[in-house]
């Protein structure tokens, strides 16, 4: 399969708006942000050079929707250019192997929260005391740690993870959350995703981090989530499943099975699966959700309230919101 790389140079004030625009068309909403860094002669520390432009990139399949994606970006950048300095949209065609490797040039070592450190598998890193290092090669799956939704969910996970928890990572993408949960002490982690490419990436990253004994990865979802299909279309998903010898997504309907659920998925999927998420939690269990655009937060909160979940914490970065909810200890989640 061929891909298109879209990129643009912008000033620092425009990063959030342009990244959201690119996420609207990018594969799995993936966006790479290449910040200009100034190194330090005294060690590995660095600062962002605000005098130089930022490069934002995303990737889309070269298919019948590619021209529509290009037009959407050009129109959005023109509108944003009325407010901030915006460079010209650049387009480059890549083969699938080039597409996966193209991320590597723009994917730095990144610390998130107090202890979590995401290290690209092709870079070296010497851990500091108490570091929890995640060795990651996202390939074509969502979840590099660069996007605010992933960062917010990792921060919540670091705050609420407890040794011995049974964990579900719903919409696992690259497996970054499942691996972090395992390394933070989970007893067992089930990682689910409808995307066969994400399932493959998660399994590879789980092995890369030596947590195979703790993380089980399956193509599937909770309840009606397994029937949502792939955003690139059923034909594409069928081709990938045939190539990977996958039987397709499995439907899970667990009850009181998990002490902690991580779900970095889109708002409408949170709303659809709210009662199923609540039922899957053990009494007193925690649901950590991200991927919620601020304008849809109220709808998600209402869905979780109807499902019997109690809000615990809210975090926000830019236009993205992450939430923590708890299933009350002596309560049974209502049926959908």
Secondary structure as a PSIPRED ss2 file (coil, helix, strand):
# PSIPRED VFORMAT (PSIPRED V4.0)

   1 X C   1.000  0.000  0.000
   2 X E   0.000  0.000  1.000
   3 X E   0.000  0.000  1.000
   4 X E   0.000  0.000  1.000
   5 X E   0.000  0.000  1.000
   6 X E   0.000  0.000  1.000
   7 X E   0.000  0.000  1.000
   8 X E   0.000  0.000  1.000
   9 X E   0.000  0.000  1.000
  10 X E   0.000  0.000  1.000
  11 X C   1.000  0.000  0.000
  12 X H   0.000  1.000  0.000
  13 X H   0.000  1.000  0.000
  14 X H   0.000  1.000  0.000
  15 X H   0.000  1.000  0.000
  16 X H   0.000  1.000  0.000
  17 X H   0.000  1.000  0.000
  18 X H   0.000  1.000  0.000
  19 X H   0.000  1.000  0.000
  20 X H   0.000  1.000  0.000
  21 X H   0.000  1.000  0.000
  22 X H   0.000  1.000  0.000
  23 X H   0.000  1.000  0.000
  24 X C   1.000  0.000  0.000
  25 X C   1.000  0.000  0.000
  26 X C   1.000  0.000  0.000
  27 X H   0.000  1.000  0.000
  28 X H   0.000  1.000  0.000
  29 X H   0.000  1.000  0.000
  30 X C   1.000  0.000  0.000
  31 X C   1.000  0.000  0.000
  32 X E   0.000  0.000  1.000
  33 X E   0.000  0.000  1.000
  34 X E   0.000  0.000  1.000
  35 X C   1.000  0.000  0.000
  36 X C   1.000  0.000  0.000
  37 X E   0.000  0.000  1.000
  38 X E   0.000  0.000  1.000
  39 X E   0.000  0.000  1.000
  40 X E   0.000  0.000  1.000
  41 X C   1.000  0.000  0.000
  42 X C   1.000  0.000  0.000
  43 X E   0.000  0.000  1.000
  44 X E   0.000  0.000  1.000
  45 X E   0.000  0.000  1.000
  46 X E   0.000  0.000  1.000
  47 X E   0.000  0.000  1.000
  48 X E   0.000  0.000  1.000
  49 X C   1.000  0.000  0.000
  50 X C   1.000  0.000  0.000
  51 X C   1.000  0.000  0.000
  52 X C   1.000  0.000  0.000
  53 X C   1.000  0.000  0.000
  54 X E   0.000  0.000  1.000
  55 X E   0.000  0.000  1.000
  56 X E   0.000  0.000  1.000
  57 X E   0.000  0.000  1.000
  58 X E   0.000  0.000  1.000
  59 X E   0.000  0.000  1.000
  60 X E   0.000  0.000  1.000
  61 X E   0.000  0.000  1.000
  62 X C   1.000  0.000  0.000
  63 X C   1.000  0.000  0.000
  64 X C   1.000  0.000  0.000
  65 X C   1.000  0.000  0.000
  66 X H   0.000  1.000  0.000
  67 X H   0.000  1.000  0.000
  68 X H   0.000  1.000  0.000
  69 X H   0.000  1.000  0.000
  70 X H   0.000  1.000  0.000
  71 X H   0.000  1.000  0.000
  72 X H   0.000  1.000  0.000
  73 X H   0.000  1.000  0.000
  74 X H   0.000  1.000  0.000
  75 X H   0.000  1.000  0.000
  76 X H   0.000  1.000  0.000
  77 X H   0.000  1.000  0.000
  78 X H   0.000  1.000  0.000
  79 X H   0.000  1.000  0.000
  80 X H   0.000  1.000  0.000
  81 X H   0.000  1.000  0.000
  82 X C   1.000  0.000  0.000
  83 X C   1.000  0.000  0.000
  84 X C   1.000  0.000  0.000
  85 X C   1.000  0.000  0.000
  86 X E   0.000  0.000  1.000
  87 X C   1.000  0.000  0.000
  88 X C   1.000  0.000  0.000
  89 X C   1.000  0.000  0.000
  90 X E   0.000  0.000  1.000
  91 X E   0.000  0.000  1.000
  92 X E   0.000  0.000  1.000
  93 X E   0.000  0.000  1.000
  94 X E   0.000  0.000  1.000
  95 X E   0.000  0.000  1.000
  96 X H   0.000  1.000  0.000
  97 X H   0.000  1.000  0.000
  98 X H   0.000  1.000  0.000
  99 X H   0.000  1.000  0.000
 100 X H   0.000  1.000  0.000
 101 X H   0.000  1.000  0.000
 102 X H   0.000  1.000  0.000
 103 X H   0.000  1.000  0.000
 104 X H   0.000  1.000  0.000
 105 X H   0.000  1.000  0.000
 106 X H   0.000  1.000  0.000
 107 X C   1.000  0.000  0.000
 108 X C   1.000  0.000  0.000
 109 X C   1.000  0.000  0.000
 110 X E   0.000  0.000  1.000
 111 X E   0.000  0.000  1.000
 112 X E   0.000  0.000  1.000
 113 X C   1.000  0.000  0.000
 114 X C   1.000  0.000  0.000
 115 X C   1.000  0.000  0.000
 116 X E   0.000  0.000  1.000
 117 X E   0.000  0.000  1.000
 118 X E   0.000  0.000  1.000
 119 X E   0.000  0.000  1.000
 120 X E   0.000  0.000  1.000
 121 X C   1.000  0.000  0.000
 122 X C   1.000  0.000  0.000
 123 X C   1.000  0.000  0.000
 124 X C   1.000  0.000  0.000
 125 X C   1.000  0.000  0.000
 126 X C   1.000  0.000  0.000
 127 X C   1.000  0.000  0.000
 128 X C   1.000  0.000  0.000
 129 X C   1.000  0.000  0.000
 130 X C   1.000  0.000  0.000
 131 X C   1.000  0.000  0.000
 132 X E   0.000  0.000  1.000
 133 X E   0.000  0.000  1.000
 134 X E   0.000  0.000  1.000
 135 X E   0.000  0.000  1.000
 136 X E   0.000  0.000  1.000
 137 X C   1.000  0.000  0.000
 138 X C   1.000  0.000  0.000
 139 X C   1.000  0.000  0.000
 140 X C   1.000  0.000  0.000
 141 X C   1.000  0.000  0.000
 142 X C   1.000  0.000  0.000
 143 X C   1.000  0.000  0.000
 144 X C   1.000  0.000  0.000
 145 X C   1.000  0.000  0.000
 146 X C   1.000  0.000  0.000
 147 X C   1.000  0.000  0.000
 148 X H   0.000  1.000  0.000
 149 X H   0.000  1.000  0.000
 150 X H   0.000  1.000  0.000
 151 X H   0.000  1.000  0.000
 152 X H   0.000  1.000  0.000
 153 X H   0.000  1.000  0.000
 154 X H   0.000  1.000  0.000
 155 X H   0.000  1.000  0.000
 156 X H   0.000  1.000  0.000
 157 X H   0.000  1.000  0.000
 158 X H   0.000  1.000  0.000
 159 X H   0.000  1.000  0.000
 160 X H   0.000  1.000  0.000
 161 X C   1.000  0.000  0.000
 162 X C   1.000  0.000  0.000
 163 X C   1.000  0.000  0.000
 164 X C   1.000  0.000  0.000
 165 X C   1.000  0.000  0.000
 166 X E   0.000  0.000  1.000
 167 X E   0.000  0.000  1.000
 168 X E   0.000  0.000  1.000
 169 X E   0.000  0.000  1.000
 170 X E   0.000  0.000  1.000
 171 X C   1.000  0.000  0.000
 172 X C   1.000  0.000  0.000
 173 X C   1.000  0.000  0.000
 174 X C   1.000  0.000  0.000
 175 X C   1.000  0.000  0.000
 176 X H   0.000  1.000  0.000
 177 X H   0.000  1.000  0.000
 178 X H   0.000  1.000  0.000
 179 X H   0.000  1.000  0.000
 180 X H   0.000  1.000  0.000
 181 X H   0.000  1.000  0.000
 182 X H   0.000  1.000  0.000
 183 X H   0.000  1.000  0.000
 184 X C   1.000  0.000  0.000
 185 X C   1.000  0.000  0.000
 186 X C   1.000  0.000  0.000
 187 X C   1.000  0.000  0.000
 188 X E   0.000  0.000  1.000
 189 X E   0.000  0.000  1.000
 190 X E   0.000  0.000  1.000
 191 X E   0.000  0.000  1.000
 192 X E   0.000  0.000  1.000
 193 X E   0.000  0.000  1.000
 194 X C   1.000  0.000  0.000
 195 X C   1.000  0.000  0.000
 196 X H   0.000  1.000  0.000
 197 X H   0.000  1.000  0.000
 198 X H   0.000  1.000  0.000
 199 X H   0.000  1.000  0.000
 200 X H   0.000  1.000  0.000
 201 X H   0.000  1.000  0.000
 202 X H   0.000  1.000  0.000
 203 X H   0.000  1.000  0.000
 204 X H   0.000  1.000  0.000
 205 X H   0.000  1.000  0.000
 206 X H   0.000  1.000  0.000
 207 X H   0.000  1.000  0.000
 208 X H   0.000  1.000  0.000
 209 X C   1.000  0.000  0.000
 210 X C   1.000  0.000  0.000
 211 X C   1.000  0.000  0.000
 212 X C   1.000  0.000  0.000
 213 X C   1.000  0.000  0.000
 214 X C   1.000  0.000  0.000
 215 X E   0.000  0.000  1.000
 216 X E   0.000  0.000  1.000
 217 X E   0.000  0.000  1.000
 218 X E   0.000  0.000  1.000
 219 X E   0.000  0.000  1.000
 220 X E   0.000  0.000  1.000
 221 X E   0.000  0.000  1.000
 222 X E   0.000  0.000  1.000
 223 X H   0.000  1.000  0.000
 224 X H   0.000  1.000  0.000
 225 X H   0.000  1.000  0.000
 226 X H   0.000  1.000  0.000
 227 X H   0.000  1.000  0.000
 228 X C   1.000  0.000  0.000
 229 X C   1.000  0.000  0.000
 230 X C   1.000  0.000  0.000
 231 X C   1.000  0.000  0.000
 232 X C   1.000  0.000  0.000
 233 X C   1.000  0.000  0.000
 234 X H   0.000  1.000  0.000
 235 X H   0.000  1.000  0.000
 236 X H   0.000  1.000  0.000
 237 X H   0.000  1.000  0.000
 238 X H   0.000  1.000  0.000
 239 X H   0.000  1.000  0.000
 240 X H   0.000  1.000  0.000
 241 X H   0.000  1.000  0.000
 242 X H   0.000  1.000  0.000
 243 X H   0.000  1.000  0.000
 244 X C   1.000  0.000  0.000
 245 X C   1.000  0.000  0.000
 246 X C   1.000  0.000  0.000
 247 X C   1.000  0.000  0.000
 248 X C   1.000  0.000  0.000
 249 X C   1.000  0.000  0.000
 250 X E   0.000  0.000  1.000
 251 X E   0.000  0.000  1.000
 252 X E   0.000  0.000  1.000
 253 X C   1.000  0.000  0.000
 254 X C   1.000  0.000  0.000
 255 X C   1.000  0.000  0.000
 256 X C   1.000  0.000  0.000
 257 X C   1.000  0.000  0.000
 258 X E   0.000  0.000  1.000
 259 X E   0.000  0.000  1.000
 260 X E   0.000  0.000  1.000
 261 X E   0.000  0.000  1.000
 262 X E   0.000  0.000  1.000
 263 X E   0.000  0.000  1.000
 264 X E   0.000  0.000  1.000
 265 X C   1.000  0.000  0.000
 266 X C   1.000  0.000  0.000
 267 X H   0.000  1.000  0.000
 268 X H   0.000  1.000  0.000
 269 X H   0.000  1.000  0.000
 270 X H   0.000  1.000  0.000
 271 X H   0.000  1.000  0.000
 272 X H   0.000  1.000  0.000
 273 X H   0.000  1.000  0.000
 274 X H   0.000  1.000  0.000
 275 X H   0.000  1.000  0.000
 276 X H   0.000  1.000  0.000
 277 X H   0.000  1.000  0.000
 278 X H   0.000  1.000  0.000
 279 X H   0.000  1.000  0.000
 280 X H   0.000  1.000  0.000
 281 X E   0.000  0.000  1.000
 282 X E   0.000  0.000  1.000
 283 X E   0.000  0.000  1.000
 284 X E   0.000  0.000  1.000
 285 X E   0.000  0.000  1.000
 286 X E   0.000  0.000  1.000
 287 X E   0.000  0.000  1.000
 288 X E   0.000  0.000  1.000
 289 X E   0.000  0.000  1.000
 290 X E   0.000  0.000  1.000
 291 X E   0.000  0.000  1.000
 292 X E   0.000  0.000  1.000
 293 X E   0.000  0.000  1.000
 294 X H   0.000  1.000  0.000
 295 X H   0.000  1.000  0.000
 296 X H   0.000  1.000  0.000
 297 X H   0.000  1.000  0.000
 298 X H   0.000  1.000  0.000
 299 X H   0.000  1.000  0.000
 300 X H   0.000  1.000  0.000
 301 X H   0.000  1.000  0.000
 302 X H   0.000  1.000  0.000
 303 X H   0.000  1.000  0.000
 304 X H   0.000  1.000  0.000
 305 X H   0.000  1.000  0.000
 306 X H   0.000  1.000  0.000
 307 X C   1.000  0.000  0.000
 308 X C   1.000  0.000  0.000
 309 X E   0.000  0.000  1.000
 310 X E   0.000  0.000  1.000
 311 X E   0.000  0.000  1.000
 312 X E   0.000  0.000  1.000
 313 X E   0.000  0.000  1.000
 314 X E   0.000  0.000  1.000
 315 X E   0.000  0.000  1.000
 316 X E   0.000  0.000  1.000
 317 X E   0.000  0.000  1.000
 318 X C   1.000  0.000  0.000
 319 X C   1.000  0.000  0.000
 320 X E   0.000  0.000  1.000
 321 X E   0.000  0.000  1.000
 322 X E   0.000  0.000  1.000
 323 X E   0.000  0.000  1.000
 324 X E   0.000  0.000  1.000
 325 X E   0.000  0.000  1.000
 326 X E   0.000  0.000  1.000
 327 X E   0.000  0.000  1.000
 328 X C   1.000  0.000  0.000
 329 X C   1.000  0.000  0.000
 330 X C   1.000  0.000  0.000
 331 X C   1.000  0.000  0.000
 332 X C   1.000  0.000  0.000
 333 X C   1.000  0.000  0.000
 334 X C   1.000  0.000  0.000
 335 X C   1.000  0.000  0.000
 336 X C   1.000  0.000  0.000
